Amino acid sequence: MKKQKRYLVTAALPYANGGIHLGHLAGAYLPADIYVRYRRQCGDDVLFICGSDEHGVPITLGARKEGISPQQFVDKYHELMKRSFSDFGIAFDIYSRTTLPLHHQTSREFFLNLYNKNIFIEETTEQYYDEQEHLFLADRYIQGICPRCGYDKAYGDQCERCGSSLTPRDLLQPVSTLSGKPPVLRQTRHWHLPLQRYENWLRQWILHDHAHDWKANVLGQCKSWLDSGLQPRAMTRDLDWGVPVPLPDAEGKVLYVWFDAPIGYISATKELRPDDWQRYWQDQDTQLIHFIGKDNIVFHCIIFPVLLYAHGGYVLPAQVPANEFLNLEGEKLSTSRNWAIWLHDYLADLPDRKDELRYVLTALMPETSDSDFTWKEYQARINNELVAVLGNFVNRVLVLCKKHAGLQVPTPGSLNPLDEKYLNEVQSLPSLVAAHLERFRFRDAQNAMMEVARLGNRYLAETEPWKESDPQRVATVLYTAIQLVACIAVVAEPFLPQTAENIRAMLRWDQRYSLQQIAFPLLRAGHPLAEPRLLFRKFEDEEAERQRNKLFQSQSTLPAQIQEPMNLCTYEDFSKLELRVGTVKAASVVPKADKLLQLTVDLGNERRTIVSGIAQHFSPEQLIGRQVCVVVNLVPRTIRGIESQGMILTAEGADGSLSLLQPAESVPAGAMIR
């Protein structure tokens, strides 16, 4: 008998100061849900943990702005997020919150364990203070110029352009993101986690032990932090909202929100399983898996593991399959500009299209690089894939079965080589889906699921049962085809749970299989069927236009005071850029990257390789021989294993189309742009 595996799956605790948008879903919650549903199909012991992160400075500021208490503020958004997840069907075992007494107790006990082991360094230091807002600033509420790459929106803990680990004192020209004014330095006492003491252990654990099973983007960011040298990090803050520091001389101080938030996974497990929570957190047979976005990698791969390791007795993350960011209509998501599609709004407008959203977001999932959601692509994938491929195949088979055999599975004759060929091809797909899911390749897994329907349509097109005059041959074809329909009901379950249940209802079939167990025949001759009904309906042009207009109007009607300011730069900033004219000498598509082209550009005295995300707008043949404008003094960046040595400049039209910036007439390669 197969031994049951145990998995503890967490999804990043969303911050309780707003709703859930599509970027959140694609980044963490949808891949986690797909993975959990797959593991449950396998018969594994799985707990799926999440909850609201309810402490920190943004909560106090949000509450102050709305004229309510912090508790009232988080109560409102906790309920909004919890309801959104529930309505969408994310299958958490528990959705908890960090303001619960159990969480406060768990966090205090964890802190005291480390304190009593003399893990912390107690220091009085100067920290930035916002005199207008009357508070010490968390690292993320200080922005300035990165001293390493010159990016002017670097945070006080990290530069998101070059990935460098920073402290607020490293930043040039720091400003408070709350007031927009330069902060001042004031003395304060805090307890720091000496991350540098664990650097060697982290290198061994992350870069050696997980070198071959963690995603490249996760390993790359961790390596960047480690190579920059880890520094002590304060685990307490000056604030009156949060988990009070459990020491007699720490009045007015709370635990750092990134100390207590990951402990929320532990307290939520205690809440769900009070009698055996230790099996999931302290038994080494447990596989702990964190689903997060890329902005949380450092906390889940460096800080939280150090806390667990220093405490002792806890399992460490086996996997942290972090995703990159989902953009929206060609622009970065921005909650301050309301440039987002909120899940609760989507469900109010399109309540019967939950699986459609799951399908599109999985197809666009930013697994290794940022991706882009557009209503145009949403429409195309529904109409051209869900309706035309999956829905069409299932409906045709069931309608033909009803016509030729009544509401039951036809009794076949002997299968011929063509029938067996298609059954054999389909037989290999469930295990392929499983193999992709085991490696957290959700796009590839869903594509393999859709291949069952594609093969089914090809089988019908090749056999043409509607033209067949031999009733026994018709019955054999339909018997074979309905096995593929039953297969879809199984393989679609992690991705399209409601669709899978709808297919099962039409098949009157509740037999459950793991993807590794599927073996034909799944349905026997004479098995009763229900009336056929359509699984999907087209997303019409007017619906797409309505949603797109709603998005743009919601952005433009924001109050002026919360519009993001224009990013102004000085002449000195601009003069740092070196722009030259180049001539494209060679161009090719980057393998397994549908948006990237690799260009060889002649700059007069040298040739450079540049990777550019313009493949959806230009073919390689269109670019060869054309002159382009190039930023030539960018720090080289490795993209898909290729070192890119510059940037091609383009202009974006209102419809998202790109045009090359180039001289009005031919000039020598390498000519300076002034």
N, C-alpha and C positions, 0 to 999 in steps of 0.2 A: 504494500500500500504506500502511495506517495506521501512523504512527510509534508505536512502543512507548513508553509512559510509564513513568517510574521512580518508585517510592514507597518510602520508608523509614518504616515504621509501628512505633511503639513503644507498649507498654503499661506503665503505671507499675510500677516494680520493687517488688513486695510485700515488706514488712519481715519478716525471717526470725525472728519471735518468736511465731508462731502459724500457724493454718491459713488457708485461703481460705474466706470466707463469701459468702453470696448478695449482700450489699451490695457486696463487691469485684467480683463478676461483673457485676452490673448497672451499676456505676459505670464500669468501664474495660475489663474483659477480654472480655466478650461483645460490646459494640459494636465493639471493635477486631477481633475474630474475624469478625464479620459483614462488616465493611468489607473486610478482607483477602480473604475468600472472594469477595466481589463483584469486587474489583480483579483477582483471579486469573481469574475468569470472563471479564473483559474482555481477557485476554491481556497484562496489564501486567506489568512487572518489579517485583516486590514482595518486600521483606524484612520479616519480622515479628519484632521483637526484644523480648525480655524477660529477666528473671533476678531473682535474690534480692538484696535490699539487706541487707547483713550487718554493717554497722558502726554505731557509735553507742552512747550510754549505755544504752538499753533492753536491748541485747544483753548488756552486762556485768552489769547487774542481774539479768536473767533467768538468766544462767549462774550467778551467785552464789547465787541462790535455789535452783537445782536442784543445786548442788554439783558442777558440771562446768565445763570450760573454755569460754570464748566460742566457740572453734572447734567443739567438740563440740555446743554449743547450736545454732549456725547450721547445722551439718551435718544435725542432726535435722529442723529445720523446712524447710530447703532441699529435702530429699528428700520431705517430706510435701507441700509445695506443688507441686513439680515433678510428682510422681505424680498429684496431684489434677487439675492442668491436663491432663496426658496422658490420664488416664482419661476426663475429660469431653470431650476432643477439641478443645481449643483449639489451633489450628494454628500455633503458634510455629515459626519456622525455627530458632530457638535459644532455650534457656532457660539462661542463664549465671548467674554469681554474682560478687559484688564482692570476695570473698576470694582470687580467682585472682591469681597473680603478674602476668599480663598486664594485669589491671585496675589493680593497684598501680602498675605501670610507666607505664601510660597516664595515670593521674591525676597522678603525680609530674611527668611531662613537661609536662602541661597547666599545672600550677601554676608550674613553672619558666619556661615561656614567658611567662606573665603577670608573674611576678616580675622577670624580666630586662627586661621592657618598662616597669618601674616603675609597673605598674597598681595594685598594692596600697599601702595606707597602713599602716605599722607603728606600732602604738600600745600603750602600757601603760595599761590602764584598770582601774577597779574593777568586778568582776563578782560576781554572787551565788554564794555557796558554801554547800553544805549540810554543816554540821558533823557531823551524825549519819552521813550517807552518805560523807563525806570525798571530795567531788568538786565541781567547778564545775558549775553547772547550765546545761544548754542552755535556750534561750528557751522551748521547749515544755514544760519541766518546772518552769516558774514560772507560777503563776496568781494573779490578784488582781482588783481592781475596775477596770473600764475607766474612765479619767478622762473619757471623752466621753459614754458612754451609761449608765454605772453598772452594767453587767453584771458579776456577781461571779465569773464563771468565765472571764474573758478570759485568754488566754495571753500570754506574754512577747514574742511577735512579732506577734500579731494578735488583735483581738476578733472572734469569730465571730458575734456578734449584729449589730454595726453595721458590720463590715468594716474598721475603722480599723487602719492600720499602727501598731504599737507597739514599744517597746523594754521590756525588763524594768524599767528605772528609771521608766517611765511609770506602771506599775501602782500602785494604792493597796492597801495591806495585802497585799503579796506573800507567798506561801507556797510552799514546795517541794512539788510533787506527789508526791515520792518519800517524804519523811518526814512531810509535813503540818506542818512547823515553819517559822517565818520564817527565811529565809536571811540570811547576813551578807555584807558586801562585802569582797572581798580583791583585791589588785592582781595582774594577770597581763598578759602581753604577747601580742598576736595580730596577724595580718595581715588587714586589712579590705578588702573590695571597695567602692570609693566609688560606690555606686549613684546618688547625686545627680548625678554628672557625666554620666550617661547619660539623665537625665530627659527632655530635649528630644528626643533620638533615640527613646526609647521612646514618647513621645506621638505622634510622627510615624508610627512603624512600627505601633503597635497601634491608636491611636484614629483615625488617618487612613487608612493603607494598608489596614488590615483592618476598617475601620468597617462594611463591608457584607457581609463573608463570615464573620466570627467570630460565635459565638453571643452573644446579649445578656447572659447571665449571666457569661460570660468577660470581655467588654468592661466590664461594670459593675464587677466586682471589680477589674480592672486600673485602671480610672479612679479607683476609691476609693483605691487605694494611691498612685497618682500625685498625686491631689489632696491627699492627706495629707502629701506631701513625702517623698521617699526619703532614707534615711540610710545611712551606711556600715554594712556588715554583715560580721562576722568570718567568715573562711573557714577558720579553724583553731580547734581546741578543745584543752583540757587533758584528755587521756585516754590510756590505754595500749592501746586497742583501735581499730584503724582503719589508714588509710594514713599512715605517718609523714611529717611535714612534711619535704621534702627540702632542708633547710638545715642548716648545721653547728651553729648555735646554737639549735636548736629541739627539744632532747631533751624527751620527755614530752608532745609535742604531735602531734596528728594533723589531717588535713584534715577540715573540717566535713563531716558525712555528706551534707548537701545540696549540697556541692561535688562530692564523688566519686560520689554515686549517679547523677545524670544522665550523668556521664561513663561510667557502666556501659553506657549504650546504645552508646557509641563502642567501648569495649573488647569488648563482645559481638559487634559487627559485625566487628571485627578478628579475633576468634576464629573466626567463621563464614566470613569471606571475607578471609583474610590477604593475598591478592594484589591485590584490587581494592576494598578497603573504602573507599578515597578516593572512588570513583565515587558512593557513596551519601551521603557526608558532605561532600564538597568540590566536587562538580559541581553547578552552579546549576540544572541540569535536574531535579534530584531534588526531589520534594515530601516534606518531612519533616512527619509528622503524629504528635502525641502524644495518646494516649488516657489520660485521668486522671479522678480525682474532683475535686470542687470544692475540697477542702482542699489540693490541690497546684497550684492555678492560679498562685499567686505565684511558685513555684519554676520552673515551666515557661514562664511568659509574661514574667517579669521577670528573675529571677536567672540562669537558665541561658542565655537569649538574650544577656544582657549578657556573660556569660563567653565565649560563642561569638563575639560581635561583637568583644570586646576581643582575643581570641586572633587572629582573622582567618582567612580561608580556609575557614570552615565555612558550610554552608547554615543558614538560620534556619527555625524552624517555620513552615510554610505554614498549618497548622491546629492548634488545640488544643481539640477538641470535648469539653470537660469536662462531665461529668454532675453532677447534684445527688446527694442521699443517698437510699438506699432504707431505709425504716423497716420494722419487723417487728411485725405484729399491733397496729398503732397506737402503738408505742413506738419510740424511737430504738434502733438496734442498740447493744449494749454488750458488748464482749468480756469485761470484768471481771466482769459478772454472768452471763456465758455466755448472754446474750440474743442468740442468733445461730443461724442454720442453717449448719452447716459443710459445705462441698462434699464432703469425704471421708466424712462421716456420711451425707449424702444419697445418694451413690453406693453406699454399703454397704447402705442400706435399699431404694433404688429404682434398682438398676443398669440396668434396661431403660427408664428414663424420662428419658434425657438430653435428647432433643429436646423433650419436654414442658416441662422446666425452661427450656430456651432460649426456647421460645415464650412462656411465662408471664412470664419476666423481660423479654423484649423488649416484650411488651404493656404492662408496668408501668414500663418504663425511665424513670428520673428525668431526662429530658433537659433540662427547663427549671425544674423545681421538684421538691421531695422527693415521693416516692411511697411506697406502702405495700404490702408483701407479706403476704397472709394465706393460710392453708391453705384457707380457704373459697373464696377467689377462684381459687386454684390449681386446686381441684377443679372449679369452675364453668367455667373456661376450657378445661380438658381435655375435660370431658364435653359442654359446649354448643358448643364451637368445633372442637377437633381431632377428636373422635369424631363429633359430629353433623353437622359441615359437611365438613371436608376428608376425613377417613377414610371417611365415609359415601358421598361422591361417588365417590371412587376405587374403592371396593369395589363399588358398584352397577354402575358402568360395566364393570368387568372381569368380574363375574359374568354380566352380560347378554351381553357379548361371547362368553364361553365357551358360554353356553346357545344363542345364535343363530348363532354362526359358528365354534364350536370355538375352540381356543387360537390365534386369529389376528385381525388387524384386519379387520373386515368390508369387503366390496366395496360402495361406495355407488352409489346412483343419482344423479340430479341434485339438487344442493342447492336448497332452496326459500328464499324471503326470510327465513323465521324462522331457518333454519340459518345463513345468511350474517350475519344481524343479530348473533347470539351470537358467531360467530367474529370479527366486526369489533370487538365490544365487548371481547372478551378480548384481541385483538391489540394494543389500546392499553395494556394493564395492565403488561406487562414494562417498557416504557419509563418508565411512571409509577413503578414500583418503583425503577428505576435513578435517576430524577430525585430521589427522596426520599433514596436512599443517598448520592448526590453531595452532598447538603446535610446529611447526618448526621441525618436524620429517620427513625430506625429503627422507631419505632412506626408511623408512617404507611406506611413501606415494607412492613412485615409485613402491615399491614391491606390494602394493595393486593394483596399476594400471596394473601391469603385470599379476596379478591374473585373470583379466578379460580374457586375452588371454589364460592363462593356463586352465581356466574353459572351454573356447571355444574349445580348442584342446581335452579336455577330453570328451566334449559333442559329437564332431565329431567321436571320437574313439568309443564311446558307441553306437551311432546311426548308424554309417557306411552307410551314404546315398549312397555312390557309389556301395554298394551291394544291396540296397533296390529295390525291383521290383515294388512296388506300387508308381506310379508317384505322387499321392497326398501326400503320406507320405514323399517322397523326398522333395516336395515343402514346406511342413510344417517344416521339419528339416532345410532347407536352409533359410526359412523365419525367423526362430528362431535364427539361427546362424548369419544372417546379422544384427540382432538387436544388437548382441554383438559387431560386427565390428563397428557399428555406436557409440556404447557406448565407444569403445576404442578411437574413434576420439575426443570425448569430454574429457575423463579423461586423455588422453595423452597430451593435449594441453599445460599445464604448463611445462611439462618435455621435450617433443619432439615436439616442435611447427611445424617444417617442416614436420615431419612424420604425424602429425595430419592433416595438410593441404593436404598432398598427399592422405591420406585416404578419406578425404572429396571430393577431386577431382574425385576419382574413384567412390564415392557414388553419385556424383553430388548433394551434399547436403550442404547447407550453414546455416541451422537452428542452432542458438546458444543457449546453455543452460549453466546454472551454474551446478556445481556438485550436488547441492542439488535439482535441478529441474528435473533431468533425470527420465523419466517414460516411460516404454515400452507400445506400440511399438513406436520406434523412426522413422522408415521408413514404409510407407504404401505399401501394395501390388500394383504392377504396377509401382512403382517409378523407373525412368530410371537410369541405371548405365553406367559407362564408361568402357573402356577396362581395364582389370586387368594388373597391372605391379608390379614387385618386389619392396618392400620397402627397403630392405637391401641386401647387398651382403657380402659373407664371407670375413674375413680378413685372407689372406693366410699366411702360414709360412714364405715365403720369404719376405712379407711385414713387418711382425713383426720383423724378423731378421734385415732387412734393417734399421728400425727405432731404434732398440736397438744398432746396430753398430754405427749409426750416433751419438747417445747420448754419448757412451763411447769414440768415436773418438774426438768429440767436446770438451770433458773434457781433454783428453790427449794432445791435440794440442794447449792448451792455452800457451801464452807467460810465460816464467818462472817467470817474475816479478810479475804476478798477481796470481800465484799459492798460495794457502793458506799454511802458514808454518806449519810444524809438531808441535803439541802441546807437547813440551818438559816439563818434570817435574824433580824436584830434587829428590835425594835419600830421603830427609826428607819428601817430598810430598808422595812418594810411601810408606814410612814406616808407614804412618798414616792408611793404609788399614790393616784390620785384616781378613785374609783369612783362612777358615777352611774347612775340609772335612765333609760333612753331608750325611746321608742316608735318601732317600725319603721313608716315611712310609705310606703316603696317598696322593692321587692326584685326583682332580675332575675339570671339566670344570666350569669356572665362568659363571653363567647365563647371557645370552644376550651379551656375549663378545666372539666372535669367535676366538680371538687370545690369550686368557688368561687362564691359569691353576692355581688353588689354590693347593699349595703343603704343606704338613706337613713334616718338615725335622728334623731328629734327629741329634743334635749336641753334643751328649754324655751326657752333664750335663743338657740339656734342649731341648725342641722341639719348633720349630718356624713355624709360618705360613708365606709363601712367595708366592706372586702373580707374575707369570712370563709369558711373552708374547711368549710362545713357543708352543701354542696349535696346530698351523698349521704344526708343525714338529714332535710332539710326542703325542701319545695318553696317557691318564692317566695310562693305564695298562702297557705301556712300561717303565714307570718311577719308579713304586713301587719296592723298594728293591735296586735301583741303587744308587751308590755313586756319589756325585756331589761336585763341588767347590763352596763355598758360601762366599760372602762378608758379614761379620756379624756385622760390626760397622757402617752401613749406618743409617741415620736418618729414622725412620719408616715413611712410606707413605701410605695413604689411597687410595686404587684403587677399584672402584666399590663398595664402602662401606666396603671393607676388609682391615684391617691394614696389610701391607706387611712389614716384619721384616728382610729384607735382599735381596740379589740378587744372582741368579744362574748364573754362568759364562758359556758361550758357545762360540764356534768358528764358524764363518760364511764362507762357501765355496764360490767360484766364482759364483755359480749358485743360491746363496741365501739360500742354505740349512744350517741347524744348526747341530752342533755336541756338545754333552756335554763334558766339561772338567772334567776328573775324573782320580784318581790314576791308574797307570798301574796294581797295585794289591791291594787287599782289605786292608784297614787300619782302625783303630778304629774310630768310629764317633767322631767328634770334634778335630781330629788331625790338628795341625797347619800347614799351607802351608808357606814355607819359601823360 
